[in-house]
Amino acid sequence: PDTAPASRAAARGLSWRLKNQQDGVTRRVMALPIDAWPGYLECVPYLGLHVFMAEDAALLVALLVLRRCQFREMAAEVPTQTIIAFLTHLKEYTFAVTDAATRRSGVLH
């Protein structure tokens, strides 16, 4: 198989993470309770979101109940940058927890 496209995509992703200081976001996410993340108080009322700060590799990390989400209302009421900040923190938390689970268990999560 041709691995060059995947290698280029991985390099672009790592470059983006470095440019946007995503490792700093990850450190902040893992050091704070979820209700201290930027945008939590503003965004969560519009999301059917349940986040589990899981230690066990078998536990669910985040559950988003789409039928309870009010995306249109959130977009009308919450500044875009606030939404982006919260969702970035949620994404980084999910990546960090699933990466740690994969490393502990040897099973891709």
Jmol script that loads the backbone (N, CA, C; Angstrom):
load data "model"
ATOM      1  N   PRO A   1       0.826  -1.207   0.000  1.00  0.00           N
ATOM      2  CA  PRO A   1       0.000   0.000   0.000  1.00  0.00           C
ATOM      3  C   PRO A   1       0.864   1.263   0.000  1.00  0.00           C
ATOM      4  N   ASP A   2       0.292   2.304  -0.545  1.00  0.00           N
ATOM      5  CA  ASP A   2       0.975   3.594  -0.613  1.00  0.00           C
ATOM      6  C   ASP A   2       0.767   4.338   0.705  1.00  0.00           C
ATOM      7  N   THR A   3       1.812   4.421   1.503  1.00  0.00           N
ATOM      8  CA  THR A   3       1.702   5.062   2.819  1.00  0.00           C
ATOM      9  C   THR A   3       2.054   6.551   2.787  1.00  0.00           C
ATOM     10  N   ALA A   4       2.527   7.027   1.648  1.00  0.00           N
ATOM     11  CA  ALA A   4       2.946   8.437   1.566  1.00  0.00           C
ATOM     12  C   ALA A   4       1.807   9.406   1.898  1.00  0.00           C
ATOM     13  N   PRO A   5       0.581   9.217   1.366  1.00  0.00           N
ATOM     14  CA  PRO A   5      -0.491  10.162   1.731  1.00  0.00           C
ATOM     15  C   PRO A   5      -0.786  10.167   3.236  1.00  0.00           C
ATOM     16  N   ALA A   6      -0.774   9.009   3.855  1.00  0.00           N
ATOM     17  CA  ALA A   6      -1.025   8.947   5.298  1.00  0.00           C
ATOM     18  C   ALA A   6       0.099   9.629   6.068  1.00  0.00           C
ATOM     19  N   SER A   7       1.332   9.455   5.617  1.00  0.00           N
ATOM     20  CA  SER A   7       2.472  10.105   6.277  1.00  0.00           C
ATOM     21  C   SER A   7       2.373  11.621   6.165  1.00  0.00           C
ATOM     22  N   ARG A   8       1.993  12.097   4.970  1.00  0.00           N
ATOM     23  CA  ARG A   8       1.830  13.551   4.793  1.00  0.00           C
ATOM     24  C   ARG A   8       0.705  14.088   5.665  1.00  0.00           C
ATOM     25  N   ALA A   9      -0.403  13.359   5.745  1.00  0.00           N
ATOM     26  CA  ALA A   9      -1.529  13.792   6.576  1.00  0.00           C
ATOM     27  C   ALA A   9      -1.135  13.827   8.045  1.00  0.00           C
ATOM     28  N   ALA A  10      -0.395  12.825   8.501  1.00  0.00           N
ATOM     29  CA  ALA A  10       0.064  12.799   9.900  1.00  0.00           C
ATOM     30  C   ALA A  10       0.994  13.980  10.174  1.00  0.00           C
ATOM     31  N   ALA A  11       1.892  14.266   9.244  1.00  0.00           N
ATOM     32  CA  ALA A  11       2.811  15.396   9.413  1.00  0.00           C
ATOM     33  C   ALA A  11       2.047  16.718   9.480  1.00  0.00           C
ATOM     34  N   ARG A  12       1.011  16.866   8.609  1.00  0.00           N
ATOM     35  CA  ARG A  12       0.183  18.092   8.654  1.00  0.00           C
ATOM     36  C   ARG A  12      -0.539  18.207   9.994  1.00  0.00           C
ATOM     37  N   GLY A  13      -1.065  17.078  10.481  1.00  0.00           N
ATOM     38  CA  GLY A  13      -1.762  17.091  11.762  1.00  0.00           C
ATOM     39  C   GLY A  13      -0.846  17.470  12.911  1.00  0.00           C
ATOM     40  N   LEU A  14       0.347  16.908  12.922  1.00  0.00           N
ATOM     41  CA  LEU A  14       1.306  17.245  13.988  1.00  0.00           C
ATOM     42  C   LEU A  14       1.750  18.692  13.889  1.00  0.00           C
ATOM     43  N   SER A  15       1.943  19.171  12.676  1.00  0.00           N
ATOM     44  CA  SER A  15       2.316  20.574  12.477  1.00  0.00           C
ATOM     45  C   SER A  15       1.211  21.505  12.987  1.00  0.00           C
ATOM     46  N   TRP A  16      -0.056  21.167  12.679  1.00  0.00           N
ATOM     47  CA  TRP A  16      -1.186  21.970  13.154  1.00  0.00           C
ATOM     48  C   TRP A  16      -1.238  21.973  14.678  1.00  0.00           C
ATOM     49  N   ARG A  17      -1.037  20.801  15.295  1.00  0.00           N
ATOM     50  CA  ARG A  17      -1.061  20.714  16.764  1.00  0.00           C
ATOM     51  C   ARG A  17       0.014  21.611  17.368  1.00  0.00           C
ATOM     52  N   LEU A  18       1.203  21.605  16.781  1.00  0.00           N
ATOM     53  CA  LEU A  18       2.298  22.432  17.283  1.00  0.00           C
ATOM     54  C   LEU A  18       1.972  23.908  17.114  1.00  0.00           C
ATOM     55  N   LYS A  19       1.537  24.288  15.922  1.00  0.00           N
ATOM     56  CA  LYS A  19       1.200  25.690  15.629  1.00  0.00           C
ATOM     57  C   LYS A  19       0.112  26.214  16.551  1.00  0.00           C
ATOM     58  N   ASN A  20      -0.893  25.382  16.855  1.00  0.00           N
ATOM     59  CA  ASN A  20      -2.032  25.802  17.665  1.00  0.00           C
ATOM     60  C   ASN A  20      -1.903  25.429  19.139  1.00  0.00           C
ATOM     61  N   GLN A  21      -0.711  24.991  19.530  1.00  0.00           N
ATOM     62  CA  GLN A  21      -0.381  24.706  20.934  1.00  0.00           C
ATOM     63  C   GLN A  21      -1.391  23.759  21.589  1.00  0.00           C
ATOM     64  N   GLN A  22      -1.756  22.704  20.876  1.00  0.00           N
ATOM     65  CA  GLN A  22      -2.755  21.767  21.393  1.00  0.00           C
ATOM     66  C   GLN A  22      -2.257  20.972  22.594  1.00  0.00           C
ATOM     67  N   ASP A  23      -0.956  20.751  22.711  1.00  0.00           N
ATOM     68  CA  ASP A  23      -0.465  20.021  23.883  1.00  0.00           C
ATOM     69  C   ASP A  23      -0.698  20.829  25.162  1.00  0.00           C
ATOM     70  N   GLY A  24      -0.628  22.154  25.055  1.00  0.00           N
ATOM     71  CA  GLY A  24      -0.941  23.003  26.198  1.00  0.00           C
ATOM     72  C   GLY A  24      -2.405  22.893  26.579  1.00  0.00           C
ATOM     73  N   VAL A  25      -3.276  22.801  25.573  1.00  0.00           N
ATOM     74  CA  VAL A  25      -4.707  22.616  25.833  1.00  0.00           C
ATOM     75  C   VAL A  25      -4.915  21.282  26.543  1.00  0.00           C
ATOM     76  N   THR A  26      -4.234  20.237  26.072  1.00  0.00           N
ATOM     77  CA  THR A  26      -4.382  18.915  26.689  1.00  0.00           C
ATOM     78  C   THR A  26      -3.949  18.942  28.144  1.00  0.00           C
ATOM     79  N   ARG A  27      -2.823  19.574  28.435  1.00  0.00           N
ATOM     80  CA  ARG A  27      -2.363  19.660  29.838  1.00  0.00           C
ATOM     81  C   ARG A  27      -3.385  20.400  30.695  1.00  0.00           C
ATOM     82  N   ARG A  28      -3.946  21.492  30.163  1.00  0.00           N
ATOM     83  CA  ARG A  28      -4.940  22.274  30.902  1.00  0.00           C
ATOM     84  C   ARG A  28      -6.199  21.441  31.132  1.00  0.00           C
ATOM     85  N   VAL A  29      -6.654  20.744  30.081  1.00  0.00           N
ATOM     86  CA  VAL A  29      -7.861  19.912  30.177  1.00  0.00           C
ATOM     87  C   VAL A  29      -7.722  18.867  31.269  1.00  0.00           C
ATOM     88  N   MET A  30      -6.590  18.202  31.290  1.00  0.00           N
ATOM     89  CA  MET A  30      -6.410  17.108  32.236  1.00  0.00           C
ATOM     90  C   MET A  30      -6.201  17.618  33.665  1.00  0.00           C
ATOM     91  N   ALA A  31      -5.847  18.887  33.817  1.00  0.00           N
ATOM     92  CA  ALA A  31      -5.609  19.452  35.143  1.00  0.00           C
ATOM     93  C   ALA A  31      -6.854  20.082  35.761  1.00  0.00           C
ATOM     94  N   LEU A  32      -7.883  20.315  34.943  1.00  0.00           N
ATOM     95  CA  LEU A  32      -9.068  21.026  35.426  1.00  0.00           C
ATOM     96  C   LEU A  32     -10.297  20.120  35.451  1.00  0.00           C
ATOM     97  N   PRO A  33     -11.209  20.353  36.395  1.00  0.00           N
ATOM     98  CA  PRO A  33     -12.510  19.674  36.290  1.00  0.00           C
ATOM     99  C   PRO A  33     -13.259  20.254  35.091  1.00  0.00           C
ATOM    100  N   ILE A  34     -14.140  19.476  34.513  1.00  0.00           N
ATOM    101  CA  ILE A  34     -14.825  19.899  33.285  1.00  0.00           C
ATOM    102  C   ILE A  34     -15.554  21.230  33.451  1.00  0.00           C
ATOM    103  N   ASP A  35     -16.122  21.487  34.616  1.00  0.00           N
ATOM    104  CA  ASP A  35     -16.877  22.741  34.755  1.00  0.00           C
ATOM    105  C   ASP A  35     -15.972  23.969  34.834  1.00  0.00           C
ATOM    106  N   ALA A  36     -14.651  23.762  34.819  1.00  0.00           N
ATOM    107  CA  ALA A  36     -13.705  24.877  34.776  1.00  0.00           C
ATOM    108  C   ALA A  36     -13.165  25.108  33.362  1.00  0.00           C
ATOM    109  N   TRP A  37     -13.557  24.257  32.414  1.00  0.00           N
ATOM    110  CA  TRP A  37     -13.102  24.460  31.031  1.00  0.00           C
ATOM    111  C   TRP A  37     -13.736  25.714  30.457  1.00  0.00           C
ATOM    112  N   PRO A  38     -13.018  26.423  29.580  1.00  0.00           N
ATOM    113  CA  PRO A  38     -13.607  27.593  28.928  1.00  0.00           C
ATOM    114  C   PRO A  38     -14.877  27.203  28.174  1.00  0.00           C
ATOM    115  N   GLY A  39     -15.931  27.974  28.373  1.00  0.00           N
ATOM    116  CA  GLY A  39     -17.173  27.762  27.650  1.00  0.00           C
ATOM    117  C   GLY A  39     -18.109  26.723  28.228  1.00  0.00           C
ATOM    118  N   TYR A  40     -17.695  26.020  29.277  1.00  0.00           N
ATOM    119  CA  TYR A  40     -18.538  24.952  29.833  1.00  0.00           C
ATOM    120  C   TYR A  40     -19.908  25.493  30.243  1.00  0.00           C
ATOM    121  N   LEU A  41     -19.921  26.513  31.074  1.00  0.00           N
ATOM    122  CA  LEU A  41     -21.192  27.029  31.602  1.00  0.00           C
ATOM    123  C   LEU A  41     -22.096  27.581  30.497  1.00  0.00           C
ATOM    124  N   GLU A  42     -21.467  28.137  29.456  1.00  0.00           N
ATOM    125  CA  GLU A  42     -22.253  28.704  28.373  1.00  0.00           C
ATOM    126  C   GLU A  42     -22.792  27.629  27.421  1.00  0.00           C
ATOM    127  N   CYS A  43     -22.017  26.586  27.162  1.00  0.00           N
ATOM    128  CA  CYS A  43     -22.367  25.596  26.130  1.00  0.00           C
ATOM    129  C   CYS A  43     -23.195  24.418  26.629  1.00  0.00           C
ATOM    130  N   VAL A  44     -22.889  23.921  27.800  1.00  0.00           N
ATOM    131  CA  VAL A  44     -23.513  22.676  28.263  1.00  0.00           C
ATOM    132  C   VAL A  44     -25.041  22.743  28.350  1.00  0.00           C
ATOM    133  N   PRO A  45     -25.643  23.874  28.721  1.00  0.00           N
ATOM    134  CA  PRO A  45     -27.112  23.888  28.745  1.00  0.00           C
ATOM    135  C   PRO A  45     -27.759  23.571  27.388  1.00  0.00           C
ATOM    136  N   TYR A  46     -27.021  23.753  26.305  1.00  0.00           N
ATOM    137  CA  TYR A  46     -27.560  23.498  24.969  1.00  0.00           C
ATOM    138  C   TYR A  46     -27.214  22.103  24.447  1.00  0.00           C
ATOM    139  N   LEU A  47     -26.403  21.377  25.190  1.00  0.00           N
ATOM    140  CA  LEU A  47     -25.922  20.072  24.720  1.00  0.00           C
ATOM    141  C   LEU A  47     -26.457  18.954  25.602  1.00  0.00           C
ATOM    142  N   GLY A  48     -26.879  17.879  24.988  1.00  0.00           N
ATOM    143  CA  GLY A  48     -27.248  16.675  25.735  1.00  0.00           C
ATOM    144  C   GLY A  48     -25.975  15.899  25.999  1.00  0.00           C
ATOM    145  N   LEU A  49     -25.082  16.494  26.772  1.00  0.00           N
ATOM    146  CA  LEU A  49     -23.723  15.977  26.928  1.00  0.00           C
ATOM    147  C   LEU A  49     -23.494  15.443  28.326  1.00  0.00           C
ATOM    148  N   HIS A  50     -22.901  14.279  28.374  1.00  0.00           N
ATOM    149  CA  HIS A  50     -22.478  13.691  29.638  1.00  0.00           C
ATOM    150  C   HIS A  50     -21.023  13.277  29.456  1.00  0.00           C
ATOM    151  N   VAL A  51     -20.122  13.797  30.259  1.00  0.00           N
ATOM    152  CA  VAL A  51     -18.706  13.447  30.164  1.00  0.00           C
ATOM    153  C   VAL A  51     -18.323  12.679  31.407  1.00  0.00           C
ATOM    154  N   PHE A  52     -17.642  11.587  31.183  1.00  0.00           N
ATOM    155  CA  PHE A  52     -17.187  10.751  32.283  1.00  0.00           C
ATOM    156  C   PHE A  52     -15.677  10.879  32.377  1.00  0.00           C
ATOM    157  N   MET A  53     -15.168  11.371  33.482  1.00  0.00           N
ATOM    158  CA  MET A  53     -13.730  11.484  33.691  1.00  0.00           C
ATOM    159  C   MET A  53     -13.219  10.102  34.060  1.00  0.00           C
ATOM    160  N   ALA A  54     -13.090   9.253  33.057  1.00  0.00           N
ATOM    161  CA  ALA A  54     -12.861   7.820  33.247  1.00  0.00           C
ATOM    162  C   ALA A  54     -11.394   7.491  33.482  1.00  0.00           C
ATOM    163  N   GLU A  55     -11.157   6.594  34.396  1.00  0.00           N
ATOM    164  CA  GLU A  55      -9.833   6.018  34.595  1.00  0.00           C
ATOM    165  C   GLU A  55      -9.782   4.637  33.965  1.00  0.00           C
ATOM    166  N   ASP A  56     -10.911   3.959  33.932  1.00  0.00           N
ATOM    167  CA  ASP A  56     -11.003   2.599  33.414  1.00  0.00           C
ATOM    168  C   ASP A  56     -11.110   2.646  31.894  1.00  0.00           C
ATOM    169  N   ALA A  57     -10.250   1.921  31.217  1.00  0.00           N
ATOM    170  CA  ALA A  57     -10.216   1.933  29.758  1.00  0.00           C
ATOM    171  C   ALA A  57     -11.528   1.479  29.138  1.00  0.00           C
ATOM    172  N   ALA A  58     -12.331   0.737  29.867  1.00  0.00           N
ATOM    173  CA  ALA A  58     -13.564   0.207  29.298  1.00  0.00           C
ATOM    174  C   ALA A  58     -14.726   1.191  29.403  1.00  0.00           C
ATOM    175  N   LEU A  59     -14.572   2.273  30.157  1.00  0.00           N
ATOM    176  CA  LEU A  59     -15.685   3.203  30.352  1.00  0.00           C
ATOM    177  C   LEU A  59     -15.798   4.199  29.201  1.00  0.00           C
ATOM    178  N   LEU A  60     -17.015   4.628  28.957  1.00  0.00           N
ATOM    179  CA  LEU A  60     -17.296   5.626  27.941  1.00  0.00           C
ATOM    180  C   LEU A  60     -16.679   6.958  28.352  1.00  0.00           C
ATOM    181  N   VAL A  61     -16.142   7.671  27.404  1.00  0.00           N
ATOM    182  CA  VAL A  61     -15.512   8.954  27.668  1.00  0.00           C
ATOM    183  C   VAL A  61     -16.528  10.082  27.611  1.00  0.00           C
ATOM    184  N   ALA A  62     -17.281  10.160  26.532  1.00  0.00           N
ATOM    185  CA  ALA A  62     -18.281  11.223  26.399  1.00  0.00           C
ATOM    186  C   ALA A  62     -19.488  10.676  25.651  1.00  0.00           C
ATOM    187  N   LEU A  63     -20.636  11.117  26.072  1.00  0.00           N
ATOM    188  CA  LEU A  63     -21.885  10.722  25.428  1.00  0.00           C
ATOM    189  C   LEU A  63     -22.620  11.995  25.052  1.00  0.00           C
ATOM    190  N   LEU A  64     -22.884  12.152  23.767  1.00  0.00           N
ATOM    191  CA  LEU A  64     -23.615  13.314  23.273  1.00  0.00           C
ATOM    192  C   LEU A  64     -24.960  12.815  22.755  1.00  0.00           C
ATOM    193  N   VAL A  65     -26.033  13.208  23.435  1.00  0.00           N
ATOM    194  CA  VAL A  65     -27.379  12.781  23.042  1.00  0.00           C
ATOM    195  C   VAL A  65     -27.887  13.803  22.033  1.00  0.00           C
ATOM    196  N   LEU A  66     -27.803  13.447  20.757  1.00  0.00           N
ATOM    197  CA  LEU A  66     -28.084  14.419  19.696  1.00  0.00           C
ATOM    198  C   LEU A  66     -29.497  14.973  19.744  1.00  0.00           C
ATOM    199  N   ARG A  67     -30.482  14.153  20.100  1.00  0.00           N
ATOM    200  CA  ARG A  67     -31.852  14.673  20.097  1.00  0.00           C
ATOM    201  C   ARG A  67     -32.080  15.707  21.194  1.00  0.00           C
ATOM    202  N   ARG A  68     -31.178  15.787  22.141  1.00  0.00           N
ATOM    203  CA  ARG A  68     -31.300  16.804  23.204  1.00  0.00           C
ATOM    204  C   ARG A  68     -30.486  18.055  22.903  1.00  0.00           C
ATOM    205  N   CYS A  69     -29.678  18.012  21.852  1.00  0.00           N
ATOM    206  CA  CYS A  69     -28.836  19.161  21.519  1.00  0.00           C
ATOM    207  C   CYS A  69     -29.658  20.262  20.861  1.00  0.00           C
ATOM    208  N   GLN A  70     -29.326  21.463  21.207  1.00  0.00           N
ATOM    209  CA  GLN A  70     -29.984  22.646  20.644  1.00  0.00           C
ATOM    210  C   GLN A  70     -28.911  23.500  19.966  1.00  0.00           C
ATOM    211  N   PHE A  71     -28.366  22.975  18.872  1.00  0.00           N
ATOM    212  CA  PHE A  71     -27.243  23.632  18.206  1.00  0.00           C
ATOM    213  C   PHE A  71     -27.619  25.016  17.677  1.00  0.00           C
ATOM    214  N   ARG A  72     -28.784  25.132  17.085  1.00  0.00           N
ATOM    215  CA  ARG A  72     -29.205  26.417  16.514  1.00  0.00           C
ATOM    216  C   ARG A  72     -29.313  27.474  17.620  1.00  0.00           C
ATOM    217  N   GLU A  73     -29.930  27.096  18.732  1.00  0.00           N
ATOM    218  CA  GLU A  73     -30.076  28.030  19.855  1.00  0.00           C
ATOM    219  C   GLU A  73     -28.718  28.398  20.444  1.00  0.00           C
ATOM    220  N   MET A  74     -27.836  27.393  20.577  1.00  0.00           N
ATOM    221  CA  MET A  74     -26.503  27.664  21.114  1.00  0.00           C
ATOM    222  C   MET A  74     -25.759  28.640  20.204  1.00  0.00           C
ATOM    223  N   ALA A  75     -25.817  28.406  18.895  1.00  0.00           N
ATOM    224  CA  ALA A  75     -25.130  29.288  17.946  1.00  0.00           C
ATOM    225  C   ALA A  75     -25.668  30.710  18.004  1.00  0.00           C
ATOM    226  N   ALA A  76     -26.955  30.863  18.307  1.00  0.00           N
ATOM    227  CA  ALA A  76     -27.558  32.194  18.385  1.00  0.00           C
ATOM    228  C   ALA A  76     -27.215  32.911  19.684  1.00  0.00           C
ATOM    229  N   GLU A  77     -26.964  32.149  20.753  1.00  0.00           N
ATOM    230  CA  GLU A  77     -26.779  32.746  22.085  1.00  0.00           C
ATOM    231  C   GLU A  77     -25.331  32.790  22.577  1.00  0.00           C
ATOM    232  N   VAL A  78     -24.506  31.868  22.107  1.00  0.00           N
ATOM    233  CA  VAL A  78     -23.135  31.738  22.633  1.00  0.00           C
ATOM    234  C   VAL A  78     -22.146  32.187  21.555  1.00  0.00           C
ATOM    235  N   PRO A  79     -21.184  33.033  21.916  1.00  0.00           N
ATOM    236  CA  PRO A  79     -20.194  33.461  20.918  1.00  0.00           C
ATOM    237  C   PRO A  79     -19.463  32.261  20.306  1.00  0.00           C
ATOM    238  N   THR A  80     -19.200  32.350  19.016  1.00  0.00           N
ATOM    239  CA  THR A  80     -18.536  31.263  18.286  1.00  0.00           C
ATOM    240  C   THR A  80     -17.222  30.864  18.945  1.00  0.00           C
ATOM    241  N   GLN A  81     -16.419  31.827  19.365  1.00  0.00           N
ATOM    242  CA  GLN A  81     -15.122  31.511  19.983  1.00  0.00           C
ATOM    243  C   GLN A  81     -15.299  30.730  21.282  1.00  0.00           C
ATOM    244  N   THR A  82     -16.360  30.990  22.012  1.00  0.00           N
ATOM    245  CA  THR A  82     -16.641  30.262  23.253  1.00  0.00           C
ATOM    246  C   THR A  82     -17.000  28.816  22.933  1.00  0.00           C
ATOM    247  N   ILE A  83     -17.809  28.611  21.908  1.00  0.00           N
ATOM    248  CA  ILE A  83     -18.173  27.252  21.483  1.00  0.00           C
ATOM    249  C   ILE A  83     -16.925  26.503  21.036  1.00  0.00           C
ATOM    250  N   ILE A  84     -16.095  27.150  20.232  1.00  0.00           N
ATOM    251  CA  ILE A  84     -14.865  26.518  19.752  1.00  0.00           C
ATOM    252  C   ILE A  84     -13.960  26.149  20.921  1.00  0.00           C
ATOM    253  N   ALA A  85     -13.818  27.049  21.895  1.00  0.00           N
ATOM    254  CA  ALA A  85     -12.953  26.768  23.050  1.00  0.00           C
ATOM    255  C   ALA A  85     -13.449  25.547  23.816  1.00  0.00           C
ATOM    256  N   PHE A  86     -14.748  25.470  24.073  1.00  0.00           N
ATOM    257  CA  PHE A  86     -15.274  24.328  24.822  1.00  0.00           C
ATOM    258  C   PHE A  86     -15.103  23.031  24.038  1.00  0.00           C
ATOM    259  N   LEU A  87     -15.484  23.039  22.762  1.00  0.00           N
ATOM    260  CA  LEU A  87     -15.397  21.811  21.963  1.00  0.00           C
ATOM    261  C   LEU A  87     -13.948  21.375  21.751  1.00  0.00           C
ATOM    262  N   THR A  88     -13.021  22.333  21.680  1.00  0.00           N
ATOM    263  CA  THR A  88     -11.599  21.985  21.586  1.00  0.00           C
ATOM    264  C   THR A  88     -11.141  21.283  22.854  1.00  0.00           C
ATOM    265  N   HIS A  89     -11.556  21.790  23.995  1.00  0.00           N
ATOM    266  CA  HIS A  89     -11.196  21.146  25.260  1.00  0.00           C
ATOM    267  C   HIS A  89     -11.808  19.743  25.357  1.00  0.00           C
ATOM    268  N   LEU A  90     -13.061  19.597  24.932  1.00  0.00           N
ATOM    269  CA  LEU A  90     -13.705  18.286  24.958  1.00  0.00           C
ATOM    270  C   LEU A  90     -12.990  17.304  24.029  1.00  0.00           C
ATOM    271  N   LYS A  91     -12.614  17.767  22.842  1.00  0.00           N
ATOM    272  CA  LYS A  91     -11.893  16.924  21.881  1.00  0.00           C
ATOM    273  C   LYS A  91     -10.555  16.479  22.466  1.00  0.00           C
ATOM    274  N   GLU A  92      -9.818  17.413  23.036  1.00  0.00           N
ATOM    275  CA  GLU A  92      -8.506  17.072  23.589  1.00  0.00           C
ATOM    276  C   GLU A  92      -8.635  16.118  24.774  1.00  0.00           C
ATOM    277  N   TYR A  93      -9.666  16.308  25.586  1.00  0.00           N
ATOM    278  CA  TYR A  93      -9.898  15.380  26.698  1.00  0.00           C
ATOM    279  C   TYR A  93     -10.165  13.974  26.160  1.00  0.00           C
ATOM    280  N   THR A  94     -11.023  13.892  25.154  1.00  0.00           N
ATOM    281  CA  THR A  94     -11.363  12.598  24.573  1.00  0.00           C
ATOM    282  C   THR A  94     -10.121  11.933  23.993  1.00  0.00           C
ATOM    283  N   PHE A  95      -9.311  12.693  23.245  1.00  0.00           N
ATOM    284  CA  PHE A  95      -8.081  12.142  22.680  1.00  0.00           C
ATOM    285  C   PHE A  95      -7.137  11.660  23.778  1.00  0.00           C
ATOM    286  N   ALA A  96      -6.957  12.460  24.824  1.00  0.00           N
ATOM    287  CA  ALA A  96      -6.008  12.103  25.886  1.00  0.00           C
ATOM    288  C   ALA A  96      -6.445  10.849  26.634  1.00  0.00           C
ATOM    289  N   VAL A  97      -7.727  10.759  26.950  1.00  0.00           N
ATOM    290  CA  VAL A  97      -8.217   9.608  27.712  1.00  0.00           C
ATOM    291  C   VAL A  97      -8.176   8.339  26.871  1.00  0.00           C
ATOM    292  N   THR A  98      -8.587   8.431  25.607  1.00  0.00           N
ATOM    293  CA  THR A  98      -8.560   7.229  24.779  1.00  0.00           C
ATOM    294  C   THR A  98      -7.133   6.819  24.446  1.00  0.00           C
ATOM    295  N   ASP A  99      -6.215   7.775  24.284  1.00  0.00           N
ATOM    296  CA  ASP A  99      -4.808   7.447  24.061  1.00  0.00           C
ATOM    297  C   ASP A  99      -4.230   6.740  25.281  1.00  0.00           C
ATOM    298  N   ALA A 100      -4.518   7.268  26.466  1.00  0.00           N
ATOM    299  CA  ALA A 100      -4.018   6.629  27.698  1.00  0.00           C
ATOM    300  C   ALA A 100      -4.593   5.221  27.851  1.00  0.00           C
ATOM    301  N   ALA A 101      -5.864   5.053  27.513  1.00  0.00           N
ATOM    302  CA  ALA A 101      -6.482   3.728  27.611  1.00  0.00           C
ATOM    303  C   ALA A 101      -5.830   2.755  26.640  1.00  0.00           C
ATOM    304  N   THR A 102      -5.540   3.228  25.432  1.00  0.00           N
ATOM    305  CA  THR A 102      -4.878   2.380  24.437  1.00  0.00           C
ATOM    306  C   THR A 102      -3.489   1.969  24.923  1.00  0.00           C
ATOM    307  N   ARG A 103      -2.748   2.929  25.470  1.00  0.00           N
ATOM    308  CA  ARG A 103      -1.395   2.618  25.957  1.00  0.00           C
ATOM    309  C   ARG A 103      -1.431   1.630  27.120  1.00  0.00           C
ATOM    310  N   ARG A 104      -2.416   1.789  28.024  1.00  0.00           N
ATOM    311  CA  ARG A 104      -2.513   0.878  29.169  1.00  0.00           C
ATOM    312  C   ARG A 104      -2.935  -0.530  28.754  1.00  0.00           C
ATOM    313  N   SER A 105      -3.900  -0.595  27.847  1.00  0.00           N
ATOM    314  CA  SER A 105      -4.508  -1.879  27.541  1.00  0.00           C
ATOM    315  C   SER A 105      -3.896  -2.596  26.347  1.00  0.00           C
ATOM    316  N   GLY A 106      -3.239  -1.837  25.475  1.00  0.00           N
ATOM    317  CA  GLY A 106      -2.725  -2.427  24.236  1.00  0.00           C
ATOM    318  C   GLY A 106      -3.808  -2.644  23.200  1.00  0.00           C
ATOM    319  N   VAL A 107      -5.020  -2.136  23.462  1.00  0.00           N
ATOM    320  CA  VAL A 107      -6.154  -2.258  22.551  1.00  0.00           C
ATOM    321  C   VAL A 107      -6.513  -0.839  22.086  1.00  0.00           C
ATOM    322  N   LEU A 108      -6.672  -0.669  20.777  1.00  0.00           N
ATOM    323  CA  LEU A 108      -6.993   0.653  20.234  1.00  0.00           C
ATOM    324  C   LEU A 108      -8.382   1.084  20.678  1.00  0.00           C
ATOM    325  N   HIS A 109      -8.470   2.260  21.310  1.00  0.00           N
ATOM    326  CA  HIS A 109      -9.743   2.814  21.768  1.00  0.00           C
ATOM    327  C   HIS A 109     -10.089   4.034  20.958  1.00  0.00           C
TER     328      HIS A 109
END
end "model"
wireframe off; spacefill off
backbone 0.3
color backbone group
